[in-house]
Amino acid sequence: MTLSVSEKPQRRFSSRGGLGTAHPALYIACWIFFSNLTILFNKWLLDVAGFRKSISLTCWHMVFAVVATQVLARTTRLLNGRKAVHMTSRKYLRAVVPIGIVYSGSLVCSNLPYLYLSVPFIQMLKAAGPVVVLFFSWLWGLAKPTRTALLKILVIVAGVMIASAGEIRISWVGLGYQLAGLVFEALRLVMIQVLLSPPPAPALPEGGEIASKMDPLVSLYYYAPVCAAMNAVTVYLTEMPVFDMADLWRVGPGVLVLNALVAFGLNVASVFLIGKTSSLVMTLCGIFKSILLVVTGVLIWGTYISPLQLLGYFMALVGLFMYSVPSNRILGFVYELRRGRWSL
């Protein structure tokens, strides 16, 4: 489960936050490590350790994030960016709460599939995320359909469909949750894009000045309380009537605290990565991270991947790469690598 938001990298954070002089490869490695460890740790808790309370686990992560961001805001400079955000009650209700609610739905529905589907198959389905985002962008009027974009998303869709057809033990319930998670996440990203749009925006125009000054950790500082409250209500309505304290004590409070620390570490790693690299590097690292996670899932759980699934996943990754990375950026990236630089 990923708790960080996916806004475009804010380059000015590196000048404010004092990210140090370590090599960018260190930040990339930390981000990949925490991202994959969070997913594998959650899968282990939900599937192997027997703590089959996915929504409760998500709620615990957000409660921990509320406490951790408050502590960091008072003891470190990592959240100094919040000082540039002139938050008022009106702006919070109009700009933060709606996105926080959708974000909560994204977190819950993205965690539930781990009760039903394998880690490799979930990663294959996540490749369709850009397609859902683009579809809602078209509906919202934020982007215009083009033949090139349509061809690229058709490659992604075809790849995901082939990968799904090759899945031997498919759970339609898990598939439904994963698709719902993609829809919620797409809505969240589109709403953030609306916030960043210049007036007159279709909705939430007051939030533009707020969202443009938020890095992932500052965003979590504001969104976490809303998500924690929404998840708590969802837990009360769904899992609380059948909650068994024996499950909690069998796993152990220490393990749950460690799990929340790992999940929060992903948000901190995302902030440092954004400050030291570019959007292109993050895209390339994201594809590599996904492949690494599929391989790790196969090695740990022995998940069988059919040749048809591999073909579909490869097609989806090619389509994702074509969609996310313009050809001129690729050439520029190669040029910068030859000069020994990372930033574009």
C-alpha positions in Angstrom: 0.0 0.0 0.0 1.2 3.3 -1.0 0.4 6.2 1.1 2.2 9.0 -0.9 0.5 11.2 -3.3 1.4 11.4 -6.9 1.5 15.0 -7.7 4.2 16.2 -10.1 7.6 16.6 -8.4 8.1 20.0 -6.8 11.7 21.0 -7.5 11.8 23.8 -5.0 11.5 21.4 -2.1 15.2 20.5 -2.6 16.2 24.0 -1.9 14.1 24.3 1.2 14.5 20.9 2.8 18.2 20.4 2.8 18.2 17.0 1.2 22.0 16.5 1.5 24.6 15.6 -1.1 24.2 11.8 -1.3 24.2 10.2 -4.7 20.7 10.0 -6.3 21.1 6.3 -6.6 20.8 6.1 -2.8 17.4 7.8 -2.8 16.2 5.7 -5.7 17.3 2.5 -3.8 15.6 3.6 -0.6 12.3 4.4 -2.4 12.2 1.1 -4.2 13.1 -0.7 -1.0 10.4 0.9 1.2 7.8 0.7 -1.6 8.3 -3.0 -2.2 8.8 -3.8 1.5 5.5 -2.1 2.3 3.6 -4.1 -0.2 5.2 -7.4 0.8 4.8 -6.7 4.5 1.1 -5.9 4.1 0.6 -9.1 2.0 2.4 -11.2 4.7 0.2 -9.7 7.5 -3.0 -10.1 5.6 -2.4 -13.5 4.0 0.2 -15.4 6.0 0.1 -14.0 9.6 -3.7 -14.2 9.6 -4.5 -10.6 10.3 -7.2 -10.5 7.7 -8.4 -7.0 8.6 -7.4 -5.0 5.6 -9.4 -1.8 6.4 -8.3 -1.9 10.0 -4.7 -2.1 8.9 -5.1 0.9 6.5 -6.8 2.9 9.3 -3.9 2.1 11.6 -1.4 3.3 9.0 -3.3 6.6 8.7 -3.5 7.1 12.5 0.2 6.5 12.7 0.8 8.9 9.8 -1.2 11.6 11.7 1.0 11.2 14.8 4.2 10.9 12.9 3.7 14.0 10.7 2.8 16.0 13.8 6.0 14.9 15.5 8.1 15.6 12.4 6.5 19.0 12.0 7.7 20.0 15.5 11.1 18.3 15.5 12.5 18.4 11.9 12.6 20.6 8.8 11.0 17.9 6.6 7.6 19.6 6.8 8.7 23.2 6.6 6.8 23.3 3.3 3.6 23.6 5.2 4.5 27.1 6.2 4.0 28.2 2.6 0.5 26.8 2.6 -1.9 29.4 4.0 -4.6 27.0 5.2 -8.0 28.2 6.5 -11.0 26.2 7.6 -12.8 27.1 4.4 -9.9 26.0 2.2 -9.5 22.8 4.2 -13.1 21.9 3.7 -13.1 22.7 0.0 -9.7 21.6 -1.0 -8.4 18.9 1.4 -11.5 17.1 2.7 -12.9 16.0 -0.8 -9.5 14.7 -1.9 -8.9 13.1 1.5 -12.2 11.2 1.2 -11.3 9.9 -2.3 -7.8 9.1 -1.1 -9.3 7.0 1.7 -11.3 5.0 -0.8 -8.2 4.5 -2.9 -6.2 3.2 0.1 -8.9 0.8 1.3 -9.7 -0.6 -2.1 -6.0 -1.0 -3.0 -5.3 -3.0 0.2 -8.3 -5.4 0.0 -7.1 -7.2 -3.2 -4.2 -8.7 -1.2 -6.7 -10.9 0.5 -7.7 -12.4 -2.8 -5.0 -12.0 -5.4 -1.3 -12.6 -5.7 1.2 -9.8 -5.6 2.4 -10.3 -9.2 -1.1 -10.3 -10.6 -2.0 -7.1 -8.6 1.1 -5.4 -10.1 -0.1 -6.4 -13.6 -3.5 -4.9 -13.0 -2.0 -1.7 -11.7 -0.4 -1.1 -15.1 -3.9 0.0 -16.2 -3.8 2.9 -13.8 -2.8 5.5 -16.4 -5.6 4.4 -18.6 -8.2 5.1 -15.9 -6.6 8.5 -15.1 -6.7 9.5 -18.8 -10.3 8.4 -19.1 -11.4 10.6 -16.2 -9.3 13.4 -17.5 -11.2 13.2 -20.8 -14.6 13.2 -18.9 -13.5 16.1 -16.7 -12.4 18.1 -19.8 -8.8 18.3 -18.6 -7.4 16.6 -21.6 -8.5 16.1 -25.2 -8.6 12.6 -26.8 -5.9 12.1 -29.4 -5.1 9.3 -31.8 -1.6 8.8 -30.3 -2.9 8.6 -26.7 -5.6 6.2 -27.7 -3.2 3.9 -29.4 -0.9 3.9 -26.3 -3.7 3.1 -23.9 -5.0 0.4 -26.2 -1.6 -1.3 -25.9 -1.8 -1.1 -22.1 -5.4 -2.4 -22.0 -4.5 -5.2 -24.4 -1.6 -6.2 -22.2 -3.6 -6.1 -19.0 -6.4 -8.2 -20.6 -3.9 -10.8 -21.8 -2.3 -10.9 -18.4 -5.7 -11.4 -16.8 -6.6 -14.1 -19.2 -3.5 -15.9 -18.3 -4.2 -15.8 -14.5 -5.1 -19.4 -13.4 -6.7 -18.6 -10.0 -8.5 -15.4 -10.5 -10.8 -14.0 -7.8 -13.5 -11.7 -9.2 -14.0 -10.1 -5.8 -10.3 -9.2 -5.6 -10.4 -8.0 -9.2 -13.4 -5.8 -8.4 -11.6 -4.3 -5.4 -8.5 -3.6 -7.5 -10.5 -1.9 -10.3 -12.3 0.2 -7.6 -9.0 1.2 -6.2 -7.8 2.3 -9.7 -11.0 4.4 -10.1 -10.6 6.1 -6.7 -6.9 6.8 -7.3 -7.7 8.2 -10.8 -10.4 10.5 -9.2 -7.9 11.7 -6.6 -5.3 12.6 -9.3 -7.8 14.3 -11.5 -9.1 16.3 -8.5 -5.6 17.4 -7.7 -5.1 18.4 -11.3 -8.3 20.5 -11.0 -6.8 22.2 -8.0 -3.7 23.0 -10.0 -5.7 24.4 -12.9 -5.8 28.2 -13.2 -9.1 29.9 -12.6 -11.8 29.4 -13.6 -11.3 25.7 -12.7 -14.2 23.3 -13.1 -14.2 22.7 -9.3 -12.3 23.6 -6.1 -10.6 26.7 -7.5 -9.5 27.9 -4.1 -7.2 24.9 -3.6 -4.9 25.6 -6.5 -2.6 27.8 -4.5 -2.6 25.1 -1.8 -1.9 22.0 -3.9 0.9 23.7 -5.8 2.9 24.1 -2.6 2.5 20.6 -1.3 5.1 17.9 -1.5 4.0 14.3 -0.6 4.8 14.6 3.1 3.0 18.0 3.5 0.1 16.5 1.6 0.0 13.6 4.0 0.1 16.1 6.9 -3.2 17.5 5.7 -4.9 14.5 4.2 -4.0 11.9 6.9 -6.6 13.1 9.5 -9.4 13.0 6.9 -8.3 9.5 5.7 -8.0 8.2 9.3 -11.5 9.5 10.2 -13.0 8.0 7.0 -11.3 4.7 7.5 -12.4 4.6 11.1 -16.0 4.9 10.1 -15.5 2.2 7.5 -13.9 -0.1 10.1 -16.8 0.5 12.4 -19.4 -0.4 9.8 -17.6 -3.4 8.3 -14.9 -5.1 10.4 -15.6 -4.0 14.0 -18.6 -6.3 14.4 -16.4 -9.3 13.7 -13.1 -8.0 15.1 -11.3 -10.6 17.2 -8.7 -9.3 19.6 -7.0 -12.7 19.4 -5.9 -11.9 15.8 -4.3 -8.7 17.1 -2.4 -10.3 19.9 -1.4 -13.2 17.6 0.4 -10.8 15.3 1.7 -8.7 18.1 1.5 -4.9 18.6 5.3 -4.6 17.9 4.8 -6.1 14.4 2.0 -3.7 13.6 4.1 -0.7 14.8 7.0 -1.9 12.6 4.6 -2.3 9.7 3.3 1.3 10.1 6.9 2.6 10.4 7.8 0.9 7.1 4.7 2.4 5.4 5.5 5.8 6.7 9.1 5.4 5.7 7.9 5.1 2.1 6.4 8.6 2.3 9.7 10.0 3.7 11.7 8.2 0.9 9.3 9.7 -1.7 10.1 13.2 -0.5 13.8 12.7 -0.8 13.5 11.0 -4.2 11.4 13.9 -5.5 14.0 16.4 -4.3 16.9 14.7 -6.1 15.5 13.3 -9.4 13.1 14.1 -12.2 9.7 12.8 -13.2 11.3 10.7 -15.9 13.6 9.0 -13.5 10.7 8.3 -11.2 8.7 6.8 -14.1 11.6 4.5 -15.1 12.2 3.5 -11.4 8.5 2.8 -11.0 8.5 0.4 -13.9 11.7 -1.3 -12.6 10.2 -1.5 -9.1 7.1 -3.2 -10.5 9.1 -5.8 -12.3 11.2 -6.4 -9.2 8.1 -6.8 -7.1 6.6 -9.4 -9.5 9.9 -11.4 -9.4 10.1 -11.1 -5.6 6.5 -12.2 -5.2 7.2 -15.3 -7.4 10.3 -16.2 -5.3 8.7 -15.7 -1.9 5.2 -17.2 -2.5 6.0 -19.5 -5.4 3.3 -17.8 -7.5 3.1 -19.4 -11.0 3.1 -17.0 -13.9 2.0 -18.4 -17.2 3.8 -17.4 -20.5 0.5 -15.7 -21.5 0.7 -13.5 -18.4 4.3 -12.6 -19.1 3.4 -11.6 -22.6 0.5 -9.5 -21.4 2.6 -7.8 -18.6 5.4 -7.0 -21.1 2.9 -5.4 -23.5 1.4 -3.4 -20.6 4.8 -2.2 -19.5 5.8 -1.2 -23.0 2.5 0.7 -23.4 3.0 2.3 -19.9 6.5 3.4 -20.9 5.3 4.9 -24.2 2.5 6.7 -22.5 4.6 8.1 -19.6 7.8 9.0 -21.4 7.9 11.2 -24.6 10.6 10.2 -27.1 12.4 13.6 -26.7 12.6 13.0 -22.9 14.2 9.6 -23.5 16.8 11.1 -25.8 17.5 13.9 -23.2 17.8 11.3 -20.4 20.3 9.3 -22.4 22.3 12.5 -23.1 22.3 13.4 -19.4 23.4 9.9 -18.4 26.3 10.2 -20.8 27.3 13.4 -19.1 27.1 11.8 -15.7 24.0 13.8 -14.5 20.6 12.7 -13.3 18.3 15.8 -13.4 16.7 16.7 -16.7 
